[in-house]
Amino acid sequence: MKFPLSISPGYCGDWGVWEIAREIVSNALDAETLGHHLTITHDGDTLVVSNRGVKLDTSVWLLGTTDKRGRKDMRGQFGEGLKIAILAAVREGMEVSIVNDDEVWRPTLEESEAFPGIKVLTISTRKARATGAFTVAITGIGPLAWRDIAKRFTALAPAETVVETGHGSILSGPAHQGMLFVKGVFVQRDDSLAFGYNLATARVDRDRKMVDSHDARISMAQCWIAAALRHETLIESAIVPLLEKGSKDVETMSLSVPDVLGRRLCELFTAKYGPEAMPVRTPADALLVGHYGKIGIVLPAAYVNVLEKYLGTLTQHLNTYKTAVDHVVEDRDLDGNERLAFERAMELVEEAGAILGMKPARERTEVVVFRGENGPNGLHLADGKIQIARRLLRVPTELRRVLVHELAHDLGVDGSKAHEVAEGRLHAQIQESLIERLNIAQSQSLEWSCAV
């Protein structure tokens, strides 16, 4: 008995030995998932794939026929792989033999009666002794080709180390770095990944050459979350380095990070960078939080997204800082040393600002006490007012530095070129004034000595 398949002989003309083996082995792996024992052997240039206890109906040769559609545990979905793989094998001149329990199916390309002059895939069938198995034998796959093919199945070429989770497996070792598998079958390589992955449920395109990028990113992060919950040492040894590098492996972790993991990551961040550290996305943000007495640690967005859920966002912190004044310190409440330090610093800054054409600072600067031990050093408010922390009056050089920083905000925000230039010019002018005063003092001292 013979039956032709109405498939153009050139259909999927770019399919080669990998696609042929991929579909044959994938179907066999699906059967194994259903409990049918699988054996795969390769001898010389012949690949033999067999599942015990399987017999298929001839309707499987109808394009689109499948009982796997919609099943998340199956690799096949469309009812096309086996047919196209056999077509490609025969088209490549390979010898193909299929034993379907008590039948032998022999595929060939034969001229179609319905479409004269065109050869179509034709299946010849004959009865045979029952084998109790479904077996596909393909001759024409050499040892080198098979070695490369075997590496693309996790069951045939296991990774050096495998961390199993309910979302898939994390594969380590140079041979698997960057390789993306779905249900044990290789789909694509992404060299930007730090590890390899065998994903359990990610969708692939119809040709099985690309993993859905959203599914892949979500699944990889979920693999790491599940792994960390089972092996806590992975948080510090693997997840933190991946987050610090901005690795694609964990870029969606913030979407589903559980509290126990998120809080542990915050603990490790604080232990490494200190209690005053704040995760930020850009150098400009680091300068901005530095303005409020914090240490901005520039990290990849994915890491900041995780930490912000527990440490608070930059906007939240800034809003807190801007309402952080406990009270204004009146001039009469300053002691003699504080008043002297403030007046000397203001004199230098005012003089430098005037030479550079800036608005007077004295009349709009006030000494304040900020709430909490770790409040900002100073603030430049929207109305131009400058607030300076009282504690700085005990450290004259730091007081002068902060006054210069705040006055420079008249010309630009933190991180801007205008602010940077203004700061530099003010510091240079103050330095020039200090040198001039020192020279005058030395000259006066010399005159006094001579007079004596």
C-alpha positions in Angstrom: 0.0 0.0 0.0 1.2 3.5 -0.8 -0.1 6.9 0.0 1.3 10.3 -1.2 1.6 13.4 1.0 0.6 16.7 -0.6 3.7 18.5 0.5 5.9 20.4 -1.9 9.2 18.6 -2.2 11.0 21.9 -1.6 9.1 22.7 1.6 11.5 23.8 4.4 14.3 23.6 1.9 16.8 24.9 4.5 16.3 21.9 6.8 19.5 19.9 7.1 20.8 17.0 9.2 20.3 18.9 12.6 16.6 19.6 11.9 16.1 16.1 10.8 17.6 14.6 13.9 16.0 17.2 16.1 12.4 16.3 15.1 13.0 12.5 15.2 14.6 12.6 18.6 12.1 15.2 19.9 9.2 13.0 19.0 10.9 10.1 20.8 11.5 12.2 23.9 7.8 13.1 23.9 6.9 9.4 23.8 9.4 8.8 26.7 7.6 11.5 28.7 4.4 9.4 28.2 6.2 6.4 29.6 7.5 4.7 26.5 11.1 3.5 27.0 13.5 5.2 24.7 16.8 4.0 23.1 19.0 6.0 20.8 22.0 4.5 19.1 24.4 5.7 16.4 26.7 3.3 14.6 28.8 4.3 11.6 26.5 6.7 9.8 23.2 5.2 11.0 21.0 6.8 13.7 18.3 4.5 15.3 15.7 6.0 17.6 13.1 3.6 19.2 10.3 3.8 21.7 8.9 0.6 23.2 5.1 0.1 23.3 4.3 2.7 20.6 2.2 2.1 17.4 1.0 5.0 15.4 -2.0 5.3 13.1 -1.3 6.1 9.5 -3.3 9.4 10.0 0.0 10.8 11.6 1.0 11.5 8.0 -1.7 14.1 7.6 0.0 17.4 8.0 -1.2 19.0 11.2 -2.4 15.8 12.8 -1.2 15.6 16.5 -2.5 14.7 19.9 0.1 17.0 21.6 -1.4 20.4 20.8 -1.8 22.5 23.9 0.2 20.1 26.1 3.0 22.0 28.0 4.9 18.9 28.7 5.3 18.0 25.0 7.9 19.4 22.6 5.8 18.9 19.5 2.7 21.1 19.0 1.8 21.5 15.3 1.8 18.0 13.9 4.4 18.9 11.3 7.9 17.9 12.6 8.0 14.2 11.7 6.6 14.6 8.2 8.9 17.5 7.3 12.0 15.7 8.9 11.3 12.6 6.8 10.8 14.7 3.7 14.1 16.5 4.3 16.0 13.3 4.9 14.7 11.6 1.7 15.4 14.9 -0.2 19.0 14.8 1.1 19.4 11.3 -0.2 19.4 9.6 3.2 18.0 6.1 3.6 15.0 6.1 5.9 13.3 3.1 7.4 10.4 3.3 9.9 9.1 0.2 11.8 5.7 0.8 13.3 5.3 -2.3 15.5 4.0 -4.8 12.9 4.4 -2.5 9.8 7.3 -1.2 7.8 7.0 2.3 6.4 9.3 3.2 3.6 9.4 6.9 2.5 10.5 7.9 -1.0 10.0 10.8 -3.4 7.8 9.6 -6.3 6.0 11.4 -9.1 2.6 12.5 -8.1 -0.5 11.4 -10.1 -2.4 14.4 -9.0 0.4 16.8 -9.9 2.2 15.6 -13.0 5.9 16.3 -13.2 6.2 16.9 -9.4 7.7 14.3 -7.0 6.0 14.2 -3.6 6.8 12.3 -0.4 5.2 8.9 -0.7 4.9 6.3 2.1 5.0 2.6 1.1 3.7 0.2 3.8 4.0 -3.5 4.3 3.2 -6.0 7.1 6.1 -7.4 9.2 6.7 -9.3 12.4 5.5 -7.3 15.4 8.3 -5.6 17.3 6.3 -3.8 20.0 8.1 -0.6 19.2 8.2 2.4 16.9 11.6 2.7 15.4 13.1 5.2 12.9 16.4 4.4 11.3 18.2 7.0 9.2 21.4 6.3 7.3 23.5 9.2 6.2 24.5 10.9 9.5 28.2 10.6 9.9 30.1 10.4 13.3 31.2 14.1 13.3 27.7 15.2 12.4 26.2 13.0 15.2 28.7 14.3 17.7 27.5 17.9 17.1 23.9 16.8 17.1 24.2 14.9 20.4 25.5 18.1 22.1 22.2 19.7 21.4 20.2 17.3 23.6 20.7 17.6 27.4 19.9 13.9 27.8 22.7 12.9 25.4 25.3 15.5 26.6 24.7 16.5 30.2 26.2 19.7 31.5 29.1 19.7 34.1 26.8 20.9 36.8 23.0 21.0 36.6 20.7 22.8 39.1 17.2 21.5 38.7 14.2 23.7 39.4 10.5 23.5 38.6 11.0 26.2 35.9 13.9 24.4 34.2 17.6 23.7 34.8 20.6 25.9 35.1 23.5 24.5 33.2 27.1 25.4 34.0 30.3 24.7 32.2 31.9 26.2 29.1 30.3 23.7 26.8 26.8 24.9 27.8 27.4 28.6 28.5 24.9 30.7 26.4 23.0 27.7 25.2 19.2 27.7 25.5 17.3 24.5 25.5 13.6 23.9 25.8 12.5 20.6 27.3 16.0 19.2 26.6 16.2 20.3 23.0 18.6 23.0 21.8 16.9 26.1 20.3 19.4 28.9 20.2 22.7 30.4 21.5 22.9 33.7 23.3 26.6 34.5 24.2 25.5 37.3 26.5 24.2 34.8 29.0 26.5 33.7 31.8 25.0 30.2 32.0 23.1 27.8 29.9 19.4 26.9 30.5 17.1 24.0 29.9 13.7 25.8 30.2 10.6 23.9 31.0 7.8 25.9 29.5 9.2 28.7 27.3 7.5 29.1 23.8 9.6 28.6 20.7 8.9 29.7 17.1 7.4 27.3 14.6 10.8 26.4 13.2 12.3 25.9 16.7 15.1 28.3 16.1 14.2 31.0 18.5 12.9 31.1 22.1 10.3 33.7 22.9 12.5 36.4 24.5 10.0 37.4 27.2 9.4 33.7 28.2 13.2 33.1 28.3 13.9 36.1 30.5 11.1 35.3 32.9 12.0 31.6 33.1 15.7 32.2 33.6 15.1 34.5 36.5 12.6 32.1 38.0 15.2 29.3 37.7 17.6 31.4 39.8 14.9 32.4 42.4 13.9 28.7 42.8 17.5 27.6 43.0 18.4 30.3 45.6 15.4 29.2 47.8 16.8 25.7 47.8 20.5 26.5 48.0 21.0 29.8 49.9 24.7 29.9 49.1 23.9 30.6 45.5 22.6 34.1 46.5 26.0 35.4 47.3 28.1 33.2 45.1 26.0 33.5 41.9 23.0 35.8 42.0 24.7 38.9 43.4 27.6 38.7 40.8 25.0 38.2 38.0 23.0 41.2 39.2 26.1 43.4 39.6 27.2 42.5 36.0 23.7 43.3 34.6 23.4 39.8 33.2 20.4 39.0 31.1 20.2 35.8 33.1 18.5 37.7 36.0 17.2 40.9 34.4 13.5 40.2 35.3 14.1 39.0 38.8 12.4 42.0 40.4 9.1 40.9 38.9 8.8 37.9 41.1 11.5 38.1 43.8 10.1 36.7 47.1 10.7 38.7 50.3 13.1 36.2 51.8 15.4 36.6 48.8 14.9 40.3 48.3 15.7 41.1 51.9 18.8 38.9 51.8 20.0 40.7 48.8 19.5 44.0 50.6 21.5 42.7 53.6 24.4 41.7 51.3 24.3 45.1 49.6 24.4 47.0 52.9 27.2 44.7 54.2 29.3 45.4 51.2 28.7 49.1 50.7 27.7 50.4 54.1 24.6 51.7 55.8 24.7 55.0 54.0 24.8 53.4 50.5 21.9 53.8 48.1 21.5 51.9 44.8 21.2 54.2 41.9 21.1 53.8 38.1 23.3 56.6 36.9 26.4 58.7 38.0 24.1 61.7 38.0 21.8 60.0 40.5 24.9 59.1 42.6 25.9 62.8 42.7 22.3 63.7 43.6 22.1 61.4 46.6 25.6 62.5 47.6 24.2 66.0 47.9 22.0 64.6 50.7 24.8 62.9 52.5 24.3 59.4 51.0 26.7 57.2 49.0 25.2 56.5 45.6 26.3 53.1 44.2 25.7 52.9 40.5 24.3 49.5 39.6 22.5 47.9 36.6 18.8 48.6 36.5 17.8 45.0 37.2 19.7 45.1 40.5 18.3 48.5 41.5 14.8 47.3 40.7 15.2 44.4 43.2 16.8 46.5 46.0 14.3 49.4 45.6 11.4 47.2 46.5 12.9 47.0 50.0 15.2 50.0 50.4 12.9 52.5 48.8 13.1 54.3 45.4 15.3 57.3 44.7 12.2 59.5 44.4 10.9 58.3 47.8 14.3 59.1 49.5 14.5 62.5 47.8 11.0 63.4 49.0 12.1 62.4 52.5 15.3 64.5 52.4 13.5 67.6 51.1 11.3 67.5 54.2 14.1 66.5 56.5 14.6 69.9 58.4 13.8 69.6 62.1 14.4 73.3 62.8 16.2 76.4 61.7 19.1 77.6 64.0 18.9 81.3 64.8 22.2 83.3 64.8 21.8 83.9 68.5 21.7 80.2 69.2 25.1 79.6 67.6 28.1 79.5 70.0 31.1 81.7 69.3 33.1 79.1 67.4 30.2 78.1 65.2 29.4 81.7 64.4 33.0 82.5 63.6 33.3 79.4 61.3 30.1 80.3 59.5 31.0 84.0 59.0 34.5 83.1 57.7 33.2 80.5 55.2 30.4 82.9 54.0 32.9 85.7 53.5 35.1 83.6 51.2 32.2 82.1 49.3 30.4 85.5 49.0 33.6 87.1 47.7 34.2 84.4 45.1 30.6 84.4 44.0 30.6 88.2 43.6 33.7 88.1 41.4 32.0 85.5 39.2 28.8 87.5 39.0 26.6 85.2 41.2 23.8 86.3 43.5 24.7 87.0 47.1 24.5 83.9 49.3 24.6 85.2 52.8 21.1 86.6 52.9 19.5 83.4 51.6 21.6 80.9 53.6 20.4 79.4 56.9 21.8 77.0 59.4 19.5 74.1 60.1 19.3 70.8 62.0 18.2 67.9 59.9 16.1 65.1 61.2 18.0 61.9 62.0 21.7 61.2 62.4 22.2 60.7 58.7 20.5 63.8 57.2 21.9 65.7 54.3 24.9 68.1 54.5 23.1 70.8 52.7 20.2 71.6 50.4 19.5 74.1 47.6 15.8 74.7 47.5 13.6 75.7 44.5 13.3 79.3 45.7 17.1 79.6 45.8 17.4 79.3 49.6 20.5 77.4 50.9 20.3 75.2 54.0 23.5 74.1 55.7 23.7 71.4 58.4 24.7 72.8 61.8 27.2 69.9 62.4 29.3 71.3 59.5 30.2 74.4 61.5 32.6 72.2 63.4 34.5 71.2 60.2 35.4 74.5 58.4 36.8 72.9 55.2 33.8 70.7 54.8 31.5 73.7 55.5 33.2 75.7 52.7 33.0 72.7 50.3 29.2 72.3 50.9 28.5 76.0 50.6 30.3 76.1 47.3 28.4 73.0 46.1 25.1 74.5 47.0 25.8 77.9 45.6 26.9 76.3 42.3 23.3 75.0 42.0 22.3 78.5 41.0 23.8 77.5 37.6 23.0 73.8 37.2 21.8 70.6 38.8 24.1 67.8 40.1 25.9 66.1 37.3 25.4 68.9 34.8 28.4 70.6 33.1 27.2 74.0 34.3 27.2 72.9 38.0 30.6 71.2 37.6 32.2 74.3 36.0 30.6 76.7 38.6 32.0 74.5 41.5 35.4 74.5 39.9 35.5 78.3 39.4 34.3 79.0 42.9 36.9 76.7 44.5 39.7 78.2 42.3 38.6 81.8 43.3 38.5 80.9 47.0 41.9 79.3 46.7 43.3 82.4 45.1 41.7 84.6 47.9 43.3 82.4 50.6 46.7 82.6 49.0 46.4 86.4 48.7 45.4 86.7 52.3 48.3 84.5 53.3 50.7 86.7 51.4 49.3 89.8 53.0 49.6 88.3 56.4 53.1 87.3 55.8 54.0 90.7 54.4 52.4 92.4 57.4 54.3 90.1 59.8 57.6 91.0 58.1 56.9 94.7 58.3 56.1 94.3 62.0 59.3 92.4 62.6 61.4 95.1 60.8 59.7 97.8 62.8 60.6 96.1 66.0 
